[in-house]
Amino acid sequence: MGEKKRAIWVFGDFRNYFQNRVTLQLISKAREMAGMIGGEVCVVVLGSQTAEYVSEYIAHGADKIYLTEDPRLVEYSMETYSFLMERLARREKPEIILVGATSFGREFAPHVAKRLGTGLTADCIDLDIDEKGLLVQRAPSFGGKLIAETVIPERRPQMATVRPGIFQELPHDFSRTAEIVHVPMPDNMPSDRVHIISREPSPAKEDHLEQAKIVVCGGRGMGSKKKFSRLYELAELLGGEVGATRPVVYLNWANREALVGQAGKQIRPVILFSFGISGAIQHTASIRKSCFIIAINKNPKAPIMKMADVAIVADAGQICNALINELKQRIRR
Ligand SMILES: Cc1cc2nc3c(=O)[nH]c(=O)nc-3n(C[C@H](O)[C@H](O)[C@H](O)COP(=O)(O)OP(=O)(O)OC[C@H]3O[C@@H](n4cnc5c(N)ncnc54)[C@H](O)[C@@H]3O)c2cc1C
């Protein structure tokens, strides 16, 4: 028998579209890292009627699926799920376990880490493998003032939760195959202390901002709610979405869904317009995967100007209006 491969596990968090995407994003990153350590990518799927998710995970890069299918797993249950994960991890000894920082993942991962007696870095914004083959977990620290790098040299598995929108999922490849390991539910399941009486889905909100190819982001330098609202017009003309900084959300110029940064969303557009934004780390940590940044700020020394590909020293409102006029004219032509 060959030597067991070092395994990177991803928790299959499939219960809604948004969470499904973060699992695919993690599979993609796990693939890249598995290449660096000569390992394999395994996805743990606990649920009922999961066939379509399993094939989705395989098509997106999983080498192996650990699958527990049981009607008792229809609902997420912290106790049941963390019990099953602990049991499987003790048996299979993965090197790394990655969990999406979804509402369930943020609760589930620390439970599993505690049960396994290992470390966990929460809310990572980047992952890497160092020269010793250890998982480097990067997460904002000290209120977002710096990015901490954490490694777990002794304990195993190395665990991290990762925010949605950081890594890019791999394209579908339906020719891929994977091994499926069926893991039956054990007889000695702990009884669940939580009983779900009823469920009501909250109204679905599609997340356009994190997927958008063009984002028009505005900060306090836009000056007023009225001026800020022009950014929506610009975004529409460009076929993009509007993002905002925290002060803008606090000032009620934009709603919470538009917040980009440590406390909000990660974006990775092809083109990012940054209007009247200073470039605080809590904001820039979430835009650094943008391909091309055009910053407009009246202060040439604002930190955003250093990271921009094009830095325009000007009044943000004026440039926004000029772009709107130009685009409208082009449409008319
Ligand atoms: C724990 C924590 C979490 C945080 N999370 C987030 C987060 O998720 N997202 C986030 O954005 N922030 C976050 N912040 C806040 C962050 O530190 C900054 O305060 C914020 O990003 C600044 O927003 P801003 O650039 O819009 O405003 P400012 O810092 O006030 O910058 C305004 C900019 O506009 C420029 N300007 C002014 N007038 C004009 C004009 N007429 N034309 C052009 N430019 C002009 C100025 O030169 C300046 O650079 C967080 C802070 C903490 C402590």
The ligand as an SDF file (V2000), in Angstrom:
LIG
                    3D

 53 58  0  0  0  0  0  0  0  0999 V2000
  -12.5730   47.2720   13.7720 C   0  0  0  0  0  0  0  0  0  0  0  0
  -12.7480   48.1900   12.5910 C   0  0  0  0  0  0  0  0  0  0  0  0
  -13.3530   47.6810   11.4700 C   0  0  0  0  0  0  0  0  0  0  0  0
  -13.5270   48.5110   10.3560 C   0  0  0  0  0  0  0  0  0  0  0  0
  -14.1100   47.9810    9.2650 N   0  0  0  0  0  0  0  0  0  0  0  0
  -14.2320   48.7410    8.1580 C   0  0  0  0  0  0  0  0  0  0  0  0
  -14.7650   48.2190    6.9580 C   0  0  0  0  0  0  0  0  0  0  0  0
  -15.1960   47.0690    6.8740 O   0  0  0  0  0  0  0  0  0  0  0  0
  -14.8400   49.0190    5.8690 N   0  0  0  0  0  0  0  0  0  0  0  0
  -14.3960   50.3190    5.8900 C   0  0  0  0  0  0  0  0  0  0  0  0
  -14.4790   50.9890    4.8690 O   0  0  0  0  0  0  0  0  0  0  0  0
  -13.9050   50.8340    7.0280 N   0  0  0  0  0  0  0  0  0  0  0  0
  -13.8150   50.1040    8.1490 C   0  0  0  0  0  0  0  0  0  0  0  0
  -13.3010   50.6510    9.2780 N   0  0  0  0  0  0  0  0  0  0  0  0
  -13.0540   52.1000    9.2710 C   0  0  0  0  0  0  0  0  0  0  0  0
  -11.7240   52.4660    8.6150 C   0  0  0  0  0  0  0  0  0  0  0  0
  -10.7200   52.4310    9.5790 O   0  0  0  0  0  0  0  0  0  0  0  0
  -11.7660   53.8900    8.0080 C   0  0  0  0  0  0  0  0  0  0  0  0
  -12.1530   54.7720    9.0180 O   0  0  0  0  0  0  0  0  0  0  0  0
  -12.6960   54.0350    6.8260 C   0  0  0  0  0  0  0  0  0  0  0  0
  -12.4270   53.0520    5.8550 O   0  0  0  0  0  0  0  0  0  0  0  0
  -12.5180   55.4060    6.2130 C   0  0  0  0  0  0  0  0  0  0  0  0
  -13.5230   55.6240    5.2720 O   0  0  0  0  0  0  0  0  0  0  0  0
  -13.3650   56.7570    4.1570 P   0  0  0  0  0  0  0  0  0  0  0  0
  -12.1440   56.5010    3.3590 O   0  0  0  0  0  0  0  0  0  0  0  0
  -14.6690   56.8350    3.4410 O   0  0  0  0  0  0  0  0  0  0  0  0
  -13.2600   58.1000    5.0010 O   0  0  0  0  0  0  0  0  0  0  0  0
  -12.0120   59.0050    5.3680 P   0  0  0  0  0  0  0  0  0  0  0  0
  -10.9410   58.2260    6.0110 O   0  0  0  0  0  0  0  0  0  0  0  0
  -12.5810   60.1710    6.0920 O   0  0  0  0  0  0  0  0  0  0  0  0
  -11.4410   59.4920    3.9650 O   0  0  0  0  0  0  0  0  0  0  0  0
  -12.0770   60.3660    3.1060 C   0  0  0  0  0  0  0  0  0  0  0  0
  -11.1400   60.5910    1.9240 C   0  0  0  0  0  0  0  0  0  0  0  0
  -11.7980   61.4060    0.9730 O   0  0  0  0  0  0  0  0  0  0  0  0
  -10.8850   62.3690    0.5030 C   0  0  0  0  0  0  0  0  0  0  0  0
  -11.6840   63.5160    0.0730 N   0  0  0  0  0  0  0  0  0  0  0  0
  -12.3120   64.4360    0.8280 C   0  0  0  0  0  0  0  0  0  0  0  0
  -13.0010   65.3060    0.0570 N   0  0  0  0  0  0  0  0  0  0  0  0
  -12.7970   64.8920   -1.2180 C   0  0  0  0  0  0  0  0  0  0  0  0
  -13.2510   65.3660   -2.4930 C   0  0  0  0  0  0  0  0  0  0  0  0
  -14.0660   66.4190   -2.6050 N   0  0  0  0  0  0  0  0  0  0  0  0
  -12.8470   64.6910   -3.5820 N   0  0  0  0  0  0  0  0  0  0  0  0
  -12.0170   63.6220   -3.5100 C   0  0  0  0  0  0  0  0  0  0  0  0
  -11.5600   63.1520   -2.3380 N   0  0  0  0  0  0  0  0  0  0  0  0
  -11.9510   63.7690   -1.2140 C   0  0  0  0  0  0  0  0  0  0  0  0
   -9.9700   62.6870    1.6380 C   0  0  0  0  0  0  0  0  0  0  0  0
   -8.7290   63.1850    1.1730 O   0  0  0  0  0  0  0  0  0  0  0  0
   -9.8430   61.3100    2.2930 C   0  0  0  0  0  0  0  0  0  0  0  0
   -8.7480   60.6100    1.7700 O   0  0  0  0  0  0  0  0  0  0  0  0
  -13.1070   49.8570   10.3940 C   0  0  0  0  0  0  0  0  0  0  0  0
  -12.4840   50.3370   11.5300 C   0  0  0  0  0  0  0  0  0  0  0  0
  -12.3040   49.5160   12.6100 C   0  0  0  0  0  0  0  0  0  0  0  0
  -11.6060   50.0630   13.8190 C   0  0  0  0  0  0  0  0  0  0  0  0
  1  2  1  0
  2  3  1  0
  2 52  2  0
  3  4  2  0
  4  5  1  0
  4 50  1  0
  5  6  2  0
  6  7  1  0
  6 13  1  0
  7  8  2  0
  7  9  1  0
  9 10  1  0
 10 11  2  0
 10 12  1  0
 12 13  2  0
 13 14  1  0
 14 15  1  0
 14 50  1  0
 15 16  1  0
 16 17  1  0
 16 18  1  0
 18 19  1  0
 18 20  1  0
 20 21  1  0
 20 22  1  0
 22 23  1  0
 23 24  1  0
 24 25  2  0
 24 26  1  0
 24 27  1  0
 27 28  1  0
 28 29  2  0
 28 30  1  0
 28 31  1  0
 31 32  1  0
 32 33  1  0
 33 34  1  0
 33 48  1  0
 34 35  1  0
 35 36  1  0
 35 46  1  0
 36 37  1  0
 36 45  1  0
 37 38  2  0
 38 39  1  0
 39 40  1  0
 39 45  2  0
 40 41  1  0
 40 42  2  0
 42 43  1  0
 43 44  2  0
 44 45  1  0
 46 47  1  0
 46 48  1  0
 48 49  1  0
 50 51  2  0
 51 52  1  0
 52 53  1  0
M  END
$$$$
